[in-house]
C-alpha cells in the first residue's frame, strides 16, 4: 500500500516534495511519543519536533474540537482568545518584546520579521549564518545558504551577507580556544562589509541560537552577545529565529537566546507552539512594530484565529504545568553523558553535543581529519528506524544525527533510544 501511495504522490504532488527515509513510511496514527505505521508498528519518534507535548495529545485535541465547534473565523473581529494568547505568549519573552503578530508557519513569521526590519531600518540587506535555513518562501530562500548554496540553488544574492557558522568543533585549527567565540562574531562584521561592497546596508541579522539544519551547533558562550553587538553597530535589527530551537527545547530557558544572555529585537516561532496545529508568531518591540504601521493595513486570514489561539494557550499551560523544561534539561544531560560514552567504542563518533532535548552526534571518517561520514550516518539512522526509533541526519554534509524528542520524553523512552543507538553502532559497519 505504501508503494502505491508513493507512485501517486509522485504524479500528483511536486516531485521534489521532501520525504523521510529511503523506504518511505506510511504513518496512520500518532500517540504520545510514538508514530504508528499502516502495519500497526509503533516507532519512538525522536525527530519530529512539532508535537512536542505528544502526538494527538488528548487535552489539546479536546480544546481544539471545542473551539472549532463554537467559532473559527478570521481576525477582523474582536475575540478573547487572540488577546489572551498575545498576553501569555509575550509574557514568556524579554520585557521589551511586547507586540505579537500571528501567522501560520515559521516561514511566514520570518518573512514578516524581515518586512518589519526593512521598514524600520529602511535598508534591504540581511546577514545570515552560513548553512542557515529560515524557510521556504522566496524571500527566505534568499537568506538561507542551506538552500541557495546547495543543488538547485541560485547562489548568494547581493542583499545577503554570510557570517561564518559558529561551529566550535570545526573551528580553524590555528584559532586559540579562548578566542573562538570572538573570532566567529567578527565574521558578522566581515559579512556586513560584504553587503557594503554590493551597495547594501544591513536591515537584519538573523540567526538561530542553536543552528539546527546547520548540524545542531551549540553556540560558544559569548558568541551571540558579540554577534548581536556587531550587527547593531551597523544599524541592523536582530531577528532570533526560534522556530525550531525555541519554546523550551533547550531546557534551561524558554527561548534559546536566553541561554546566551542576549536579547534580540524580533523573535520568530512556529513548529511546536501549536503542537502540530499550523500556527506561528513573530514578537517584537513597540518601536519596530510601529514603524510597520505606515498606513497600509495588515491582514492575515488564518493567523491568530480563535482555534489556533485556544490551542496555543493550552500548549503553554501544559508546558508550564508539567514542568517540561526541567524534564528536557534532566533527560538531555543524561542522554549527552550516555551518548558521549559511545565515543569510547566507536571512533567514527567525532562529537556529541546539544542543549536540552536538541541533540546531535557528528560522524566522521577520522577524528583527526574530521572528514564527514555521511553514508555511515545514513546507515545508522536507517538501522535505528528498523529497530523502532525515528531519527534524522542534517548539517552541511548530512553527517550529523539529529535528535529532537518530544518534551514529554521519559526515562523509559531515553533507555530505549540508547539501547537502539548502541545496537545500531555495534552492528552497522
Ligand atoms: N526557521 C527554521 C529555523 C526552521 O527550521 C524552519 C522549518 N524547518 C523554518 C524557519 C520554516 O518553518 P515552516 O516550515 O513552518 O515554514
Boltz pocket constraint, residues with backbone or C-beta under 6 A from the ligand:
constraints:
  - pocket:
      binder: B
      contacts: [[A, 104], [A, 105], [A, 106], [A, 107], [A, 108], [A, 110], [A, 133], [A, 134], [A, 135], [A, 136], [A, 208], [A, 212], [A, 213], [A, 241], [A, 242], [A, 243], [A, 244], [A, 245], [A, 270], [A, 271]]
      max_distance: 6.0
